[in-house]
């Protein structure tokens, strides 16, 4: 698959943001991670100070996974379409939180068994459910290629329509089983170290999930160096679409908020396909899924939040997004030491003892 080279974020804008933070009238390091977020956003936008994201967009990718028939989820096999309905009715967590964060949500059915019935379903639908990865391939080679291209096309559509920050998200019964398998295969991690509770399974469900990941990993290991082959053998339509989406967003110089294990696994694959893409990504929150810790270590990322969220629908990104907007405004609007000194001075030649206001301003800067 031929992908354009991923451009690097703007080094000069990053350097300018770091320099501006050093001038702000706050204690050294006083803004903590908020300063880091502002610098990251400035580099991604190529300007300092950065602009608060004005048109953030969640793209929620939905698909069923055949491995759910192994009892690896708290939801019944083939019921992803009901979760999609909740998104369209604006009763899903991400659609409740998105208006608060100033984001919009798009749901794309790429592989549910029931089908969405949407007008553009045929254009994006790859197949009706992925193969059961503990016994068979998830996709054919042609389906894998098409799904990655669909993901790239979705990123292009959103950027071309004006989105200035993208949030890829996942909705699919059995998806974390496939994602955990991909992470284990890519990083050569033992199955027990990547298996979590997913949708809220009990101990018996965890054991079934462990067995499914073990068997799927046995099939996937020979392909550990080939991202597209891994998606074909042990991924799924949603994971392939998300992989293409994350890679293309970076190629289009668009910042991305990653959230959840399924998106994290796709991001690992996207970095393999498009080296350097990770510089355009920020991880919104730490997932309780053990495999996500492996993803974070491999991508060298530190999450913005740790809320214990186990949904992969982008809710964590909606919680983190206002912090990005605040970080941009802090960098643009916070007073500098120069302005603070200027505001406090009335006569450069005057005795400082005669100017209590000037003393107060100096103390504020040093605090």
Buried (B, 14 or more C-beta within 10 A) or exposed (E): EEBEEBBEBBEEBBBBBBEBBEEBBBEEEEBEEBBBBBBBBBBBBBBBBBBBBEBBBBBBBBBBBBBBBBBBBEBEBBBBBEBBBBBEEEEBBBBEBBEEBBBBBBBBBBBBBBBBEBEEBEEBBBBBBBBBBBBEBBBEEEBBBBBBBBBBBBBBEBBEEEBBBBBBBBBBBBBBBBBBBBBBBBBEBEBEBBBBBBBEBEEEBBBBBBBBBBBBBEBBBEBBEEBBBBBBBBBBBBBBBBBBBBBBBBBBBBBBBBBBBBBBBBBBBBBBBBBBBBBBBBBBBBBBBBBBBBBBEBBEBEBBBEBEBBBBBBBBBBBBBBBBBBBBBBBBEBBBBEBBBEEBBEEEEEEEEEBEEBEEBBEBBEE
